[in-house]
Amino acid sequence: MNAKEFAHELEKAASFIRQQQAEIEALKKEAALQRLSDFTQEVEAKYGITTKWDGGTTYHETTKPIGKAQEK
């Protein structure tokens, strides 16, 4: 293998590693979003929170007291 062939193989390997790293980062983001979604669902279920949208604004309603209101 000459230097030119070796450089080409190194370039291919570097490209493969960059692609793999991009896929790993995408999977990390997907996993973080899934954990956030699961946590949100747990909190909504715990406090009876519903998410509503009035056509322009998203807001939340709860049927159970949260935080300091819960202590009273």
Secondary structure, 3 states (H helix, E strand, C coil): CCHHHHHHHHHHHHHHHHHHHHHHHHHHHHHHHHHHHHHHHHHHHHHCEEEEECCCCEEEEECCCCCHHHHC
